[in-house]
Amino acid sequence: MFVAAFSVFCGVASVDDPSVAVGLLSAVVTGLGMTGLFFIPAAASRELPDVIRRRSRRTAAVPGEADPDPQ
């Protein structure tokens, strides 16, 4: 929480004429950045290609058939 508050403070303090719009913009950019940092471990996972392959095989199966690779 401290990092987010400090980020918004720095965004507002860095402009000549701070306003509510600048604060909101800084909060949105901070939120998007923190959301991106949250998803980096999942995107960098070594298991991600295997998960994608398994899901693509599962969706490629004909509806009504048993899953060839149940896991």
N, CA, C and O atoms as CSV, one atom per row, in Angstrom:
chain,resi,resn,atom,element,x,y,z
A,1,MET,N,N,0.828,-1.192,0.000
A,1,MET,CA,C,0.000,0.000,0.000
A,1,MET,C,C,0.872,1.257,0.000
A,1,MET,O,O,0.551,2.249,-0.654
A,2,PHE,N,N,1.972,1.200,0.737
A,2,PHE,CA,C,2.863,2.357,0.791
A,2,PHE,C,C,3.435,2.665,-0.585
A,2,PHE,O,O,3.553,3.830,-0.965
A,3,VAL,N,N,3.790,1.627,-1.330
A,3,VAL,CA,C,4.373,1.835,-2.661
A,3,VAL,C,C,3.359,2.489,-3.589
A,3,VAL,O,O,3.707,3.396,-4.344
A,4,ALA,N,N,2.111,2.039,-3.540
A,4,ALA,CA,C,1.075,2.630,-4.388
A,4,ALA,C,C,0.832,4.091,-4.012
A,4,ALA,O,O,0.720,4.949,-4.888
A,5,ALA,N,N,0.750,4.371,-2.728
A,5,ALA,CA,C,0.524,5.754,-2.291
A,5,ALA,C,C,1.700,6.647,-2.679
A,5,ALA,O,O,1.506,7.784,-3.109
A,6,PHE,N,N,2.906,6.137,-2.528
A,6,PHE,CA,C,4.092,6.903,-2.895
A,6,PHE,C,C,4.145,7.150,-4.406
A,6,PHE,O,O,4.546,8.227,-4.846
A,7,SER,N,N,3.741,6.151,-5.197
A,7,SER,CA,C,3.720,6.310,-6.648
A,7,SER,C,C,2.734,7.397,-7.072
A,7,SER,O,O,3.049,8.233,-7.918
A,8,VAL,N,N,1.547,7.380,-6.483
A,8,VAL,CA,C,0.547,8.403,-6.811
A,8,VAL,C,C,1.043,9.774,-6.355
A,8,VAL,O,O,0.884,10.757,-7.078
A,9,PHE,N,N,1.634,9.851,-5.179
A,9,PHE,CA,C,2.170,11.124,-4.685
A,9,PHE,C,C,3.230,11.676,-5.640
A,9,PHE,O,O,3.228,12.866,-5.958
A,10,CYS,N,N,4.133,10.806,-6.095
A,10,CYS,CA,C,5.183,11.261,-7.020
A,10,CYS,C,C,4.585,11.726,-8.347
A,10,CYS,O,O,5.056,12.699,-8.937
A,11,GLY,N,N,3.557,11.036,-8.808
A,11,GLY,CA,C,2.905,11.455,-10.051
A,11,GLY,C,C,2.252,12.809,-9.921
A,11,GLY,O,O,2.308,13.610,-10.854
A,12,VAL,N,N,1.633,13.087,-8.788
A,12,VAL,CA,C,0.974,14.380,-8.567
A,12,VAL,C,C,2.010,15.471,-8.310
A,12,VAL,O,O,1.867,16.593,-8.795
A,13,ALA,N,N,3.044,15.145,-7.553
A,13,ALA,CA,C,4.051,16.149,-7.199
A,13,ALA,C,C,4.945,16.533,-8.373
A,13,ALA,O,O,5.615,17.564,-8.325
A,14,SER,N,N,4.963,15.720,-9.421
A,14,SER,CA,C,5.877,15.990,-10.531
A,14,SER,C,C,5.329,17.016,-11.533
A,14,SER,O,O,6.060,17.441,-12.428
A,15,VAL,N,N,4.085,17.415,-11.403
A,15,VAL,CA,C,3.517,18.386,-12.342
A,15,VAL,C,C,3.493,19.772,-11.706
A,15,VAL,O,O,3.499,19.917,-10.483
A,16,ASP,N,N,3.466,20.787,-12.571
A,16,ASP,CA,C,3.461,22.170,-12.084
A,16,ASP,C,C,2.135,22.558,-11.440
A,16,ASP,O,O,2.112,23.304,-10.461
A,17,ASP,N,N,1.032,22.055,-11.987
A,17,ASP,CA,C,-0.294,22.423,-11.491
A,17,ASP,C,C,-1.061,21.157,-11.104
A,17,ASP,O,O,-1.843,20.654,-11.910
A,18,PRO,N,N,-0.857,20.628,-9.893
A,18,PRO,CA,C,-1.556,19.396,-9.504
A,18,PRO,C,C,-3.068,19.614,-9.431
A,18,PRO,O,O,-3.540,20.653,-8.970
A,19,SER,N,N,-3.795,18.636,-9.885
A,19,SER,CA,C,-5.254,18.704,-9.846
A,19,SER,C,C,-5.810,17.307,-9.598
A,19,SER,O,O,-5.066,16.331,-9.505
A,20,VAL,N,N,-7.119,17.237,-9.493
A,20,VAL,CA,C,-7.779,15.944,-9.273
A,20,VAL,C,C,-7.549,15.038,-10.473
A,20,VAL,O,O,-7.330,13.838,-10.308
A,21,ALA,N,N,-7.596,15.593,-11.673
A,21,ALA,CA,C,-7.399,14.793,-12.879
A,21,ALA,C,C,-6.000,14.168,-12.903
A,21,ALA,O,O,-5.836,13.013,-13.297
A,22,VAL,N,N,-5.011,14.927,-12.487
A,22,VAL,CA,C,-3.645,14.396,-12.438
A,22,VAL,C,C,-3.560,13.273,-11.409
A,22,VAL,O,O,-2.914,12.254,-11.652
A,23,GLY,N,N,-4.203,13.453,-10.274
A,23,GLY,CA,C,-4.215,12.408,-9.251
A,23,GLY,C,C,-4.891,11.141,-9.727
A,23,GLY,O,O,-4.406,10.037,-9.477
A,24,LEU,N,N,-6.014,11.298,-10.415
A,24,LEU,CA,C,-6.712,10.129,-10.953
A,24,LEU,C,C,-5.885,9.421,-12.023
A,24,LEU,O,O,-5.809,8.193,-12.042
A,25,LEU,N,N,-5.274,10.187,-12.900
A,25,LEU,CA,C,-4.424,9.594,-13.933
A,25,LEU,C,C,-3.256,8.842,-13.306
A,25,LEU,O,O,-2.926,7.734,-13.728
A,26,SER,N,N,-2.643,9.438,-12.316
A,26,SER,CA,C,-1.532,8.790,-11.631
A,26,SER,C,C,-1.997,7.517,-10.932
A,26,SER,O,O,-1.281,6.515,-10.945
A,27,ALA,N,N,-3.170,7.537,-10.329
A,27,ALA,CA,C,-3.705,6.341,-9.674
A,27,ALA,C,C,-4.002,5.240,-10.685
A,27,ALA,O,O,-3.746,4.067,-10.410
A,28,VAL,N,N,-4.536,5.596,-11.846
A,28,VAL,CA,C,-4.828,4.603,-12.882
A,28,VAL,C,C,-3.540,3.978,-13.405
A,28,VAL,O,O,-3.460,2.759,-13.558
A,29,VAL,N,N,-2.543,4.794,-13.677
A,29,VAL,CA,C,-1.272,4.275,-14.180
A,29,VAL,C,C,-0.615,3.374,-13.132
A,29,VAL,O,O,-0.062,2.328,-13.472
A,30,THR,N,N,-0.674,3.773,-11.873
A,30,THR,CA,C,-0.127,2.947,-10.797
A,30,THR,C,C,-0.869,1.621,-10.707
A,30,THR,O,O,-0.245,0.570,-10.556
A,31,GLY,N,N,-2.185,1.659,-10.798
A,31,GLY,CA,C,-2.987,0.433,-10.749
A,31,GLY,C,C,-2.680,-0.503,-11.896
A,31,GLY,O,O,-2.557,-1.712,-11.698
A,32,LEU,N,N,-2.553,0.047,-13.104
A,32,LEU,CA,C,-2.220,-0.787,-14.257
A,32,LEU,C,C,-0.835,-1.412,-14.104
A,32,LEU,O,O,-0.630,-2.576,-14.447
A,33,GLY,N,N,0.101,-0.639,-13.592
A,33,GLY,CA,C,1.445,-1.166,-13.380
A,33,GLY,C,C,1.474,-2.278,-12.355
A,33,GLY,O,O,2.155,-3.286,-12.544
A,34,MET,N,N,0.742,-2.103,-11.274
A,34,MET,CA,C,0.707,-3.146,-10.250
A,34,MET,C,C,-0.019,-4.390,-10.750
A,34,MET,O,O,0.349,-5.505,-10.380
A,35,THR,N,N,-1.035,-4.221,-11.575
A,35,THR,CA,C,-1.725,-5.357,-12.174
A,35,THR,C,C,-0.782,-6.117,-13.096
A,35,THR,O,O,-0.754,-7.348,-13.089
A,36,GLY,N,N,-0.012,-5.384,-13.885
A,36,GLY,CA,C,0.961,-6.030,-14.758
A,36,GLY,C,C,2.000,-6.797,-13.980
A,36,GLY,O,O,2.380,-7.899,-14.378
A,37,LEU,N,N,2.469,-6.241,-12.880
A,37,LEU,CA,C,3.441,-6.946,-12.049
A,37,LEU,C,C,2.843,-8.201,-11.437
A,37,LEU,O,O,3.556,-9.177,-11.205
A,38,PHE,N,N,1.548,-8.186,-11.176
A,38,PHE,CA,C,0.868,-9.356,-10.621
A,38,PHE,C,C,0.873,-10.510,-11.620
A,38,PHE,O,O,0.978,-11.668,-11.218
A,39,PHE,N,N,0.758,-10.208,-12.936
A,39,PHE,CA,C,0.660,-11.255,-13.952
A,39,PHE,C,C,2.005,-11.718,-14.501
A,39,PHE,O,O,2.043,-12.701,-15.242
A,40,ILE,N,N,3.105,-11.054,-14.169
A,40,ILE,CA,C,4.414,-11.460,-14.685
A,40,ILE,C,C,4.776,-12.890,-14.282
A,40,ILE,O,O,5.238,-13.637,-15.144
A,41,PRO,N,N,4.597,-13.320,-13.031
A,41,PRO,CA,C,4.973,-14.701,-12.696
A,41,PRO,C,C,4.220,-15.743,-13.522
A,41,PRO,O,O,4.809,-16.752,-13.912
A,42,ALA,N,N,2.945,-15.525,-13.795
A,42,ALA,CA,C,2.190,-16.483,-14.596
A,42,ALA,C,C,2.693,-16.510,-16.034
A,42,ALA,O,O,2.792,-17.579,-16.635
A,43,ALA,N,N,3.007,-15.357,-16.583
A,43,ALA,CA,C,3.476,-15.292,-17.962
A,43,ALA,C,C,4.892,-15.844,-18.101
A,43,ALA,O,O,5.255,-16.335,-19.170
A,44,ALA,N,N,5.688,-15.774,-17.055
A,44,ALA,CA,C,7.065,-16.256,-17.105
A,44,ALA,C,C,7.196,-17.713,-16.666
A,44,ALA,O,O,8.303,-18.250,-16.630
A,45,SER,N,N,6.091,-18.346,-16.337
A,45,SER,CA,C,6.131,-19.715,-15.856
A,45,SER,C,C,6.597,-20.676,-16.949
A,45,SER,O,O,6.214,-20.541,-18.111
A,46,ARG,N,N,7.419,-21.638,-16.568
A,46,ARG,CA,C,7.877,-22.652,-17.533
A,46,ARG,C,C,6.756,-23.613,-17.887
A,46,ARG,O,O,6.834,-24.299,-18.906
A,47,GLU,N,N,5.725,-23.675,-17.074
A,47,GLU,CA,C,4.614,-24.585,-17.329
A,47,GLU,C,C,3.580,-23.989,-18.278
A,47,GLU,O,O,2.687,-24.705,-18.730
A,48,LEU,N,N,3.674,-22.718,-18.587
A,48,LEU,CA,C,2.663,-22.063,-19.417
A,48,LEU,C,C,2.509,-22.719,-20.792
A,48,LEU,O,O,1.375,-22.955,-21.207
A,49,PRO,N,N,3.592,-23.027,-21.522
A,49,PRO,CA,C,3.401,-23.696,-22.829
A,49,PRO,C,C,2.685,-25.037,-22.705
A,49,PRO,O,O,1.882,-25.384,-23.571
A,50,ASP,N,N,2.960,-25.800,-21.642
A,50,ASP,CA,C,2.280,-27.083,-21.449
A,50,ASP,C,C,0.800,-26.888,-21.185
A,50,ASP,O,O,-0.031,-27.639,-21.697
A,51,VAL,N,N,0.471,-25.896,-20.397
A,51,VAL,CA,C,-0.936,-25.615,-20.105
A,51,VAL,C,C,-1.670,-25.210,-21.381
A,51,VAL,O,O,-2.800,-25.643,-21.611
A,52,ILE,N,N,-1.039,-24.388,-22.207
A,52,ILE,CA,C,-1.667,-23.951,-23.454
A,52,ILE,C,C,-1.895,-25.143,-24.376
A,52,ILE,O,O,-2.955,-25.261,-24.990
A,53,ARG,N,N,-0.895,-26.034,-24.474
A,53,ARG,CA,C,-1.047,-27.228,-25.327
A,53,ARG,C,C,-2.184,-28.110,-24.828
A,53,ARG,O,O,-3.001,-28.576,-25.622
A,54,ARG,N,N,-2.244,-28.345,-23.512
A,54,ARG,CA,C,-3.311,-29.196,-22.975
A,54,ARG,C,C,-4.682,-28.596,-23.236
A,54,ARG,O,O,-5.618,-29.313,-23.592
A,55,ARG,N,N,-4.807,-27.304,-23.062
A,55,ARG,CA,C,-6.115,-26.664,-23.278
A,55,ARG,C,C,-6.497,-26.668,-24.750
A,55,ARG,O,O,-7.673,-26.817,-25.083
A,56,SER,N,N,-5.518,-26.505,-25.633
A,56,SER,CA,C,-5.850,-26.506,-27.054
A,56,SER,C,C,-6.277,-27.902,-27.497
A,56,SER,O,O,-7.167,-28.028,-28.339
A,57,ARG,N,N,-5.663,-28.958,-26.949
A,57,ARG,CA,C,-6.088,-30.323,-27.268
A,57,ARG,C,C,-7.485,-30.582,-26.734
A,57,ARG,O,O,-8.287,-31.257,-27.379
A,58,ARG,N,N,-7.776,-30.049,-25.557
A,58,ARG,CA,C,-9.077,-30.274,-24.940
A,58,ARG,C,C,-10.176,-29.587,-25.743
A,58,ARG,O,O,-11.262,-30.145,-25.894
A,59,THR,N,N,-9.919,-28.396,-26.258
A,59,THR,CA,C,-10.947,-27.690,-27.029
A,59,THR,C,C,-11.042,-28.217,-28.453
A,59,THR,O,O,-12.067,-28.033,-29.108
A,60,ALA,N,N,-9.979,-28.876,-28.950
A,60,ALA,CA,C,-10.006,-29.423,-30.307
A,60,ALA,C,C,-10.776,-30.737,-30.361
A,60,ALA,O,O,-11.159,-31.173,-31.446
A,61,ALA,N,N,-11.013,-31.378,-29.223
A,61,ALA,CA,C,-11.754,-32.631,-29.185
A,61,ALA,C,C,-13.202,-32.386,-29.608
A,61,ALA,O,O,-13.771,-31.321,-29.369
A,62,VAL,N,N,-13.775,-33.403,-30.243
A,62,VAL,CA,C,-15.159,-33.308,-30.695
A,62,VAL,C,C,-16.075,-33.274,-29.468
A,62,VAL,O,O,-15.868,-34.043,-28.530
A,63,PRO,N,N,-17.071,-32.404,-29.458
A,63,PRO,CA,C,-17.976,-32.353,-28.322
A,63,PRO,C,C,-18.665,-33.698,-28.107
A,63,PRO,O,O,-19.129,-34.319,-29.062
A,64,GLY,N,N,-18.731,-34.139,-26.878
A,64,GLY,CA,C,-19.364,-35.407,-26.561
A,64,GLY,C,C,-18.366,-36.537,-26.426
A,64,GLY,O,O,-18.710,-37.591,-25.892
A,65,GLU,N,N,-17.131,-36.353,-26.895
A,65,GLU,CA,C,-16.110,-37.394,-26.763
A,65,GLU,C,C,-15.393,-37.237,-25.437
A,65,GLU,O,O,-15.388,-36.167,-24.827
A,66,ALA,N,N,-14.781,-38.344,-25.005
A,66,ALA,CA,C,-13.984,-38.286,-23.774
A,66,ALA,C,C,-12.707,-37.528,-24.043
A,66,ALA,O,O,-12.181,-37.565,-25.155
A,67,ASP,N,N,-12.204,-36.840,-23.037
A,67,ASP,CA,C,-10.950,-36.093,-23.150
A,67,ASP,C,C,-9.802,-37.084,-23.278
A,67,ASP,O,O,-9.663,-37.958,-22.422
A,68,PRO,N,N,-8.957,-36.981,-24.336
A,68,PRO,CA,C,-7.876,-37.943,-24.518
A,68,PRO,C,C,-6.781,-37.838,-23.461
A,68,PRO,O,O,-6.038,-38.794,-23.245
A,69,ASP,N,N,-6.676,-36.692,-22.805
A,69,ASP,CA,C,-5.619,-36.478,-21.810
A,69,ASP,C,C,-6.223,-35.861,-20.554
A,69,ASP,O,O,-5.988,-34.685,-20.277
A,70,PRO,N,N,-7.002,-36.633,-19.784
A,70,PRO,CA,C,-7.633,-36.018,-18.604
A,70,PRO,C,C,-6.619,-35.743,-17.508
A,70,PRO,O,O,-5.901,-36.641,-17.068
A,71,GLN,N,N,-6.569,-34.500,-17.076
A,71,GLN,CA,C,-5.661,-34.093,-15.998
A,71,GLN,C,C,-6.267,-32.997,-15.200
A,71,GLN,O,O,-5.655,-32.517,-14.246
